[in-house]
Amino acid sequence: MDDANNFYSEITPNTFEYLMSFYLGTPAKKVLAIADTGSDLIWVQCDPCKECYTQSAPLFDPQSSSTYKIIPCNTDSCSLLPQSSCGTSSQCDYQYGYGDKSIVEGYLSTETIGFDSNGGRPIQIPTILFGCTHQSNGTFDKNDAGLVGLGGGKLSLIRQLGSTIENKFSYCLPSSTETSATSQLNFGSNAVISGSNGITTPLISGSPDTFYFLSLEHISVAGKTVTVGKPMQAKDSAQGNIIIDSGTTLTLIDDNTLQSVESNVKSSINIPQVKDPNGVFNLCFDVSETGTSAQFPEITFQFSGGASLVLPQPNAFVEAGKNILCLAMISSGATTDSINIFGNIAQQNFHIVSSSALPMDDVNNFYSEITPNTFEYLMSFYLGTPSKKVLAIADTGSDLIWVQCVPCKECYTQSAPLFDPQSSSTYKTIPCNTDSCSLLPQSSCGSSSQCDYQYGYGDKSIVEGYLSTETIGFDSNGGRPIQIPTILFGCTHQSNGTFDKNDAGLVGLGGGKLSLIRQLGSTIGNKFSYCLPSSTETSATSQLNFGSNAVISGSNTITTPLISGSPDTFYFLSLEHISVAGKTVAVGKPMQARESAQGNIIIDSGTTLTLIDDNTLQSVESSLKSSISLPQVKDPNGVFNLCFDISGTEASVQFPEITFQFSGGASVVLQQSNVFVEAGQNILCLAMISSGATADSINIFGNIAQQNFHIGYDLDAMQLTFAPTNCATQ
């Protein structure tokens, strides 16, 4: 791990591409190859290479290296390639293509790769997967010996180094005109950027995982705002609508956005327009009278998380000929594989760090511990840098993640120390004029233009504070916490409601964009599961799992559809009927669910009791009364309608079986402990109450009913799975 902070690659400009240095083979040969965050495969041209572009440096000769090995075609490594086949000697042949139609072909292999280090001696890393290219066709330059894929897929250098470099790297691209300039691509803790001028935006999981998706909210030209469309390929990539790519020269933007940007630029510049002599750019200006130092309008790319990236003139305009300066943005096209790209001209002279602290392999390895706490459930996670452990309510019925923060004058008392944002190096507040702020149901501009929220719950609890971003961590099966940067959360400075001293806050696990689940998105395959132990087992713990570890299987599983509804926070289900001792009770549809397709109940881990519409509840109570020959008593707390005196019976008194019949043939048979709750000594009450008859009434399948079921949410397949389980021994 110490070496992760000590090695680096030297970056050199080379005609609008950037070359990075490394060593290959044993004995090691120095290589200069394109640094490309938009692809995964590492490759060099190898001897023999008959149909290849001409390169200045000698071809790499695999026969002269003692550590070179070819990968067979019937291996997991070979299957990572987007296109592969079995060669004549059963080697893994690849054909790897790029957006500019360049193609390389060769053998997937392993080799020792080395990098220069601050200690002076190169660091050697064995058995790195790379491509030995024997055929190439495309727009490569004679100074390129190959290409280093720095993307997010498993074949990339970054993912292969993985936790060795803490999944962090950074680079700084000098101006392409400064051909003698050099800079560094750094790894590990040396890749961390700090300082008052740093701005941060979330990396968004998308498909393919090669790409580093960002959310570009708008582009402003001389203060005029242009909204950004979503290209075809990004439509399924959560909120991501642009990728950052060091291997693409120009910035590519969808047609509508580009036209608006060009229109605003034209109206801001009093310089004659000319045609690009090369036919590449749409908008060019004759600067013969003014020179290249002419004042062009300020162009700002506003990314999510309040990241305003102001582009200096050399990042937005490029020389296309003598005295001709052109806007360095072109159309991303309108085909199914079109994608917006933030290219390397726009990235010049910015120190850029990618802290993708959640490699795809870790999706199945991290979890949150669940603990019962008086009819609510707390989940554990880590917050901030350095990280502090937090216990907060796990709530599938809301979206906002929040904790109580210093200062917190009008707040409920909590046992654990309040979170102090000033003590964390990764804490940032979100400005109020951002898309992130607009995701809140109620927000306003604070005195320092921060995004203030007021967030309410069904029990009339309210929290107020600042929307912010922070690094969140979870325990992992590997032992070391997994860190996830720039998660949106609320720093609460005022609270009022029914919170407990053991609650440091709340984690929204709902279906809206602010929830933990939607922020993690496709990184966790849009899957999570939990198992709630009995609320009486206060020392029991279980896990909230993510990704493929959240998939529930077995002969005792039942599945019901998750139904889209409004608001998207809620996980709607279709409850067809309730049966009590074999007698069927039809279920009405509460007011709020009437426009939610067939959904008439939500599942909510943050609500204790099950709430049912009046007519259904009365029918359930009537069926129970006729099935139970115990004396009825009033609830001493005035909460429940139907209670029984069990003082004259054995503790194991038999109550009738109650089944919730959900759509898709999902019969959820509730045990006595899921349906009845102790309301006092020798008093057992039905744990169902009325959902009311107001406009915001809604049926809720609460956490008592969910106890000792392993419940899995698959938001891609829109399915909910139940499996009866002893959650205390899960």
C-alpha positions, -999 to +999 in steps of 0.1 A: +000+000+000+029+024+006+039+021-030+004+032-041+014+067-032+049+066-047+045+057-084+033+078-113+032+080-151+046+110-170+021+127-193+032+144-225+011+163-251+011+149-286-011+167-311-043+168-292-037+134-275-018+127-244+009+100-240+017+083-207+049+065-199+053+030-184+076+000-186+066-033-201+082-068-199+113-084-184+137-069-190+116-037-190+112-016-221+099+020-218+066+026-236+047+058-245+010+051-251-022+071-253-039+078-219-076+071-225-102+073-198-128+064-224-117+027-229-105-003-209-080-024-229-043-017-224-024-026-256+008-021-275+019-030-310+039-062-309+063-079-332+053-092-358+030-065-368+026-065-406-007-046-410+000-019-385+004+019-384+040+030-384+055+039-350+088+056-341+097+034-312+106-003-317+077-027-315+074-047-283+088-082-288+069-107-265+095-134-273+122-113-256+104-110-223+105-138-197+073-127-180+050-126-211+021-151-212-008-156-236-043-160-222-063-190-234-096-184-250-118-204-226-110-182-196-129-156-175-102-131-185-110-136-222-147-132-216-141-097-203-134-085-239-164-071-258-153-091-288-131-122-287-125-156-304-104-187-302-072-184-322-054-213-340-034-221-308-065-217-286-052-182-276-077-154-268-079-133-299-095-098-296-108-072-319-112-039-300-129-009-315-131+029-307-156+056-313-136+070-343-138+036-360-102+027-352-097-011-346-069-031-332-065-069-332-042-093-313-038-117-284-049-110-248-019-117-226-004-109-192+029-090-186+048-072-159+041-034-160+063-008-143+060+028-134+085+055-123+084+062-086+092+091-063+118+068-047+137+066-079+134+029-087+105+018-110+077-001-093+069-034-110+034-049-111+032-085-123+005-103-144-014-073-157-038-081-185-030-063-218-033-068-255-004-077-278-016-060-310-006-076-344-030-057-366-042-021-364-062+003-384-071+039-374-061+074-365-030+066-345+002+087-345+038+075-350+046+085-314+020+061-300+033+027-291-002+017-280-030+028-256-037+025-219-073+021-210-081+040-179-119+034-179-142+018-154-143-017-168-125-047-154-098-048-181-086-012-175-054-004-157-073+014-129-096-015-122-068-040-123-048-020-098-080-016-078-077-013-040-039-012-044-043+024-055-075+029-034-093+032-067-080+067-071-061+084-099-056+119-111-040+137-141-033+172-153-032+177-191-009+206-202-020+227-231-017+208-263+004+237-278+031+232-250+047+202-267+077+202-244+056+203-212+051+173-190+029+165-160+020+134-140-008+108-138-008+100-101-023+070-081-036+064-046-034+091-019-011+112-042-042+115-065-062+133-038-067+170-047-073+195-019-075+233-017-101+260-017-104+260-055-113+224-058-148+215-070-164+181-069-191+164-089-205+128-085-193+100-109-225+083-119-228+046-126-240+038-161-237+014-190-212+005-203-192+006-171-162+017-191-174+053-191-172+078-163-206+094-165-213+129-151-245+149-149-242+181-169-270+204-156-265+233-180-239+253-200-238+291-196-224+314-222-218+350-211-243+343-183-270+329-206-281+294-195-285+266-220-302+234-208-285+201-218-303+173-236-297+136-230-282+117-259-295+083-269-268+062-252-271+079-219-308+075-215-305+045-192-275+058-173-293+072-142-288+110-143-256+108-164-257+127-197-220+132-205-188+112-201-153+126-194-128+112-218-091+120-220-088+101-253-113+123-272-100+157-284-132+178-288-162+182-267-193+165-282-228+178-274-262+169-286-275+189-316-301+211-297-277+221-270-249+228-294-271+250-316-281+270-285-245+274-273-234+285-308-263+310-310-253+325-276-216+327-287-225+344-319-246+370-301-217+377-277-189+382-302-185+411-327-159+393-349-164+381-385-175+345-388-156+323-413-158+287-425-135+261-410-110+253-438-108+217-425-146+212-424-146+200-388-161+229-368-195+246-372-185+280-357-153+298-365-141+334-363-116+355-382-092+369-355-068+386-380-078+420-368-079+412-330-054+384-326-060+353-306-061+374-274-096+387-284-121+386-257-145+356-261-174+350-238-170+330-206-184+295-210-192+275-178-202+238-176-224+234-146-222+198-133-243+183-105-232+188-069-228+226-075-196+221-096-193+252-118-164+246-142-154+279-159-135+271-191-107+295-201-106+305-238-081+278-248-104+251-234-134+263-255-118+276-287-091+261-309-070+274-338-081+257-370-058+278-393-040+310-395-061+337-377-090+313-374-104+304-340-132+278-337-155+266-310-140+233-299-174+216-296-191+195-323-223+175-325-225+141-307-249+130-334-284+115-332-278+077-335-284+051-309-247+051-299-245+089-296-230+102-264-220+136-251-183+138-243-162+162-223-130+160-243-094+167-235-092+202-249-118+212-223-098+193-196-065+211-203-049+228-172-074+213-148-061+189-121-087+161-124-091+133-100-113+102-104-121+087-070-142+058-081-140+042-047-165+014-055-151-011-080-177-034-095-163-064-076-171-046-043-208-043-052-213-078-037-190-072-007-204-043+013-234-043+036-250-024+065-257-040+099-293-038+110-303-035+147-338-033+162-345-002+183-380+000+198-401-008+166-377+009+143-345-004+127-311+012+127-286+007+099-248+014+103-226+033+079-196+057+080-197+094+072-170+119+064-132+120+062-119+109+086-150+086+088-173+085+118-196+055+124-233+064+123-265+045+133-296+059+115-332+047+108-335+025+077-365+038+059-379+025+026-407+051+028-386+082+022-356+094+001-334+119+019-304+107+038-297+129+068-279+132+101-280+157+128-251+182+125-232+207+146-246+232+154-280+217+163-298+240+187-334+229+182-329+192+178-339+160+196-313+146+220-291+119+206-267+096+224-239+097+198-219+128+191-234+151+164-217+150+130-194+180+126-191+189+090-162+213+097-141+183+108-145+164+075-123+173+045-148+158+020-179+177+032-194+203+007-227+222+008-249+223-024-258+257-038-295+264-041-296+270-079-288+234-088-306+204-102-296+185-070-314+211-049-345+209-071-348+172-063-361+181-028-398+184-023-393+217-004-362+238-006-351+274-004-320+296-008-301+301+025-282+332+035-250+319+018-269+307-012-268+271+001-297+247-005-319+247+026-344+219+030-374+212+051-383+175+049-414+160+064-427+126+073-461+110+076-460+112+114-456+150+111-419+149+121-399+176+103-361+181+098-344+212+084-308+218+072-284+221+043-283+197+013-246+186+010-223+159-004-201+137+017-182+104+015-202+075+028-187+041+038-200+006+046-185-024+062-174-051+037-169-088+037-132-081+029-128-064+063-120-028+051-149-003+048-158+006+012-159+044+006-184+060-018-177+097-025-200+127-032-233+111-019-260+137-015-273+139+021-288+164+045-269+181+073-298+187+097-296+217+121-332+217+133-355+187+140-389+181+156-406+148+158-408+112+172-371+104+169-352+083+195-319+091+213-302+062+195-310+077+160-283+099+146-304+104+116-322+086+088-313+068+056-339+072+028-340+039+009-370+048-013-374+050-050-367+087-055-335+102-069-322+114-035-323+080-019-292+059-011-305+032-034-311+055-064-277+073-059-259+039-059-281+029-089-266+005-114-235+002-093-255-022-071-276-035-100-305-015-084-309-043-059-310-044-021-324-066+006-329-067+043-341-090+071-357-074+101-352-094+134-381-094+159-383-060+176-382-079+210-347-093+202-328-061+210-294-078+208-300-094+174-284-080+143-288-088+106-277-073+073-289-049+046-272-062+015-266-047-020-261-060-055-260-097-062-258-105-025-293-090-023-307-117-046-330-141-026-334-176-039-348-209-026-380-230-027-397-208+000-395-176-019-425-157-033-424-128-057-448-099-063-445-070-088-433-035-076-457-011-092-447+024-104-467+051-087-467+087-075-447+098-056-418+077-069-404+075-033-429+047-025-426+010-033-462+003-043-476-033-042-510-047-052-527-063-023-556-084-037-571-095-004-565-104+032-576-138+045-584-144+082-587-181+092-596-188+056-622-160+053-614-136+025-616-098+030-614-076-002-591-046+001-602-011-008-580+015-025-570+045-003-572+080-016-535+086-024-531+053-043-560+059-068-537+071-095-509+046-088-518+020-114-529-011-095-509-002-064-530+000-033-504-004-005-467+005+000-441-015+019-423+007+044-395-003+068-398+031+086-435+027+097-441+004+126-478-007+122-497-018+092-522+008+080-554-003+062-584+016+049-614+017+073-637-008+055-610-034+051-598-030+087-634-033+101-638-066+081-605-080+093-614-071+129-648-087+125-633-119+112-608-120+141-635-114+167-655-144+154-624-166+154-610-157+189-628-166+221-608-144+244-621-114+263-617-081+245-602-052+263-594-016+255-559-006+246-545+013+276-525+035+252-555+044+230-536+033+198-553+000+188-589-008+180-589-045+188-571-060+219-575-092+239-569-101+275-546-132+275-541-134+313-562-165+316-545-184+287-512-200+281-485-178+265-488-200+234-525-192+228-535-199+191-546-169+170-560-174+135-537-174+105-537-141+086-525-141+049-518-110+028-524-120-008-503-098-032-505-099-070-485-125-089-497-153-066-477-141-036-493-153-004-475-139+025-485-159+056-480-138+087-470-153+120-487-142+152-458-119+160-463-101+127-499-094+134-503-089+172-483-068+195-481-065+233-498-032+244-494-039+281-492-067+306-514-096+293-528-074+265-523-084+229-536-061+202-540-063+164-510-044+149-532-028+122-548+006+124-568+028+100-550+045+072-576+073+074-599+088+049-581+120+039-566+129+005-531+118+016-542+085+032-523+054+021-522+018+030-488+007+045-473-027+051-453-018+082-421-032+098-439-055+124-455-073+095-421-076+078-402-091+107-384-124+100-389-122+063-359-118+040-372-091+016-354-084-016-360-053-039-350-056-076-357-022-091-346-032-126-370-062-128-395-042-106-400-072-083-402-077-046-393-111-031-403-125+004-387-155+021-397-165+057-364-165+077-352-163+112-335-129+107-316-131+140-296-160+127-293-147+091 
